[in-house]
Amino acid sequence: MERSNARTQRVADALESTETKLYCHFIAFALEPLNKFTTVFQTSASRIGTMRSDITSLLKGFMANFVKSEVIRSSDDVWQLDCSTPECQVDDESLGVGLDAIGFIEQHEEEIAGTALGAGFYRNVRQFYEAAVVKMVAKFPHNEQTLQDLAFIDPLNRASCSSIAIVRLCKRFTKLSAAEVNDVVQEFNCYITAADDELPAIDRSGDAPLDSFWNAMGATNYPALSSLTKVLMVLPHSNADPERLFSMVRKIETENRSQLKPETTCHLLRVKMNHPQPCHTSKDLLSSALLKDAKSATMRAVRPEGQ
């Protein structure tokens, strides 16, 4: 018991130390962009067309915390930028550590400024950012050709796309004839050369702005390109949707409902996925006729044969 109490006291003392509090302030700041990025990519709205620009923005944001801004701006491709050299990096005072960490350092200036704790903190911050950038470059699919081709889905990126990308996407994901591909390419060329006010307005404050944009595009002069885009936008941008599906299955096939037939489970999943609102709030869904049919089907299922 005494040994356990001593261990607990050591942990408590470590959590109350100036060093631990300083690093907690920094970690809370440094991980916030990753938390936002993860949250965005867990949405059910299509993000496949903006994935490469999103991961590039995340990388630039991390680099900006320790790399000189002019170095980032002058780089033709930030994914190829070597930011480990001291000449590319800012000094300690300009490192991105967050306002909370800066305020904490000012409050404990005597303990941190000019001490081994302060020097070690700034050194570790650099190492953290360098390691994070190396990991992003190694793990993110920034060189994936398909992601680069899909950038046209976001109208902000259309000027950097080419018709060759459209041809590649048509060959990989559709069975369009040569004439149909030519129609798509012609509409794409009009799309990338059109002025912003010639395209449907896009509201980026909504849950699925690109879905609404391409629905409107299909109703104007871009039916073939819109049809292709809708096919491409169903490509999964993360594993969030499959994880939600498995979670739904676990909630449906409980211990009390372990004998459900596969087709019954599929029907229940279809209802849950296509009607996310609670059933009791939808008068159209729970009509009297539907409830009567459901009751009759239940009675037929539980009634012994011949009765």
PEPE-V41508 format. One record per backbone hydrogen bond with DSSP energy under -0.5 kcal/mol. NH is the residue of the N-H (numbers start at 1). CO is the residue of the C=O. E is the energy in kcal/mol with one decimal. If there is no record, write none. Layout:
BEGIN
NH;CO;E
NH;CO;E
END
This chain:
BEGIN
5;1;-2.5
6;2;-2.2
7;3;-2.1
8;4;-2.4
9;5;-2.1
10;6;-2.0
11;7;-2.2
12;8;-2.4
13;9;-2.6
14;10;-2.2
15;11;-2.2
16;12;-1.3
17;14;-0.9
21;17;-2.0
22;18;-2.1
23;19;-2.2
24;20;-2.2
25;21;-2.0
26;22;-1.8
27;23;-2.9
28;24;-2.2
29;25;-1.4
30;26;-2.9
31;27;-2.4
32;28;-0.5
32;29;-0.6
33;29;-0.5
35;31;-2.2
36;32;-2.3
37;33;-2.4
38;34;-2.6
39;35;-2.2
40;36;-2.4
41;37;-1.9
42;39;-1.1
43;40;-1.2
50;47;-1.1
51;47;-0.6
51;48;-0.5
54;50;-2.6
55;51;-2.7
56;52;-2.0
57;53;-2.1
58;54;-2.1
59;55;-2.2
60;56;-2.6
61;57;-2.3
62;58;-1.9
63;59;-2.6
64;60;-2.5
65;62;-1.2
66;63;-2.0
67;63;-3.0
68;88;-3.1
71;68;-0.7
72;68;-1.6
73;69;-2.5
74;70;-1.8
75;71;-0.5
75;72;-0.8
80;77;-1.8
81;78;-1.0
83;81;-0.9
88;85;-1.5
89;85;-0.6
89;86;-0.9
90;66;-1.6
94;91;-1.2
95;92;-1.4
96;65;-2.8
97;95;-1.0
102;98;-2.2
103;99;-2.8
104;100;-2.2
105;101;-2.5
106;102;-2.2
107;103;-2.0
108;104;-1.6
109;106;-0.9
111;108;-0.7
112;108;-1.6
113;109;-1.4
115;112;-2.0
118;112;-0.8
119;115;-2.4
120;116;-2.5
121;117;-2.1
122;118;-2.2
123;119;-1.9
124;120;-2.4
125;121;-2.2
126;122;-2.0
127;123;-2.1
128;124;-2.4
129;125;-2.4
130;126;-2.8
131;127;-2.4
132;128;-2.4
133;129;-2.5
134;130;-2.3
135;131;-2.3
136;132;-2.3
137;133;-2.5
138;134;-1.9
139;135;-2.3
140;136;-2.7
142;140;-1.8
144;141;-1.2
148;144;-1.7
149;145;-2.4
150;146;-2.2
151;148;-1.0
152;149;-1.1
153;150;-1.8
154;151;-1.2
155;153;-0.7
157;154;-2.3
158;155;-0.8
160;157;-1.3
161;158;-1.4
165;162;-0.8
166;162;-0.9
167;163;-2.1
168;164;-2.3
169;165;-2.3
170;166;-2.4
171;167;-2.3
172;168;-2.0
173;169;-2.5
174;170;-1.6
181;177;-2.4
182;178;-2.1
183;179;-1.8
184;180;-2.0
185;181;-2.6
186;182;-2.4
187;183;-2.1
188;184;-2.5
189;185;-2.5
190;186;-1.7
191;187;-2.1
192;188;-2.5
193;189;-1.0
194;190;-0.9
194;191;-0.5
198;195;-1.6
199;196;-1.4
204;202;-0.8
206;203;-1.1
212;208;-1.7
213;209;-2.1
214;210;-2.4
215;211;-1.8
216;212;-2.1
217;213;-2.1
218;214;-1.8
219;215;-0.8
220;217;-1.4
222;217;-1.4
226;222;-2.3
227;223;-2.1
228;224;-2.1
229;225;-2.4
230;226;-2.2
231;227;-1.4
232;228;-2.1
233;229;-2.3
234;231;-0.8
235;232;-1.6
243;239;-1.9
244;240;-2.3
245;241;-2.2
246;242;-2.4
247;243;-2.0
248;244;-2.2
249;245;-2.2
250;246;-2.0
251;247;-1.6
252;248;-1.8
253;249;-3.0
254;252;-1.7
257;254;-0.9
258;255;-0.6
260;257;-0.7
265;261;-2.2
266;262;-2.2
267;263;-2.1
268;264;-2.4
269;265;-2.4
270;266;-2.4
271;267;-1.9
272;268;-2.3
273;269;-2.7
274;270;-2.2
275;271;-1.7
281;278;-1.5
282;279;-1.6
283;281;-0.7
286;282;-1.9
287;285;-1.0
291;287;-2.3
292;288;-2.2
293;289;-2.3
294;290;-2.6
295;291;-2.2
296;292;-2.3
297;293;-2.5
298;294;-2.1
299;295;-2.3
300;296;-2.1
301;297;-1.8
302;298;-2.0
303;299;-1.7
307;304;-1.6
END
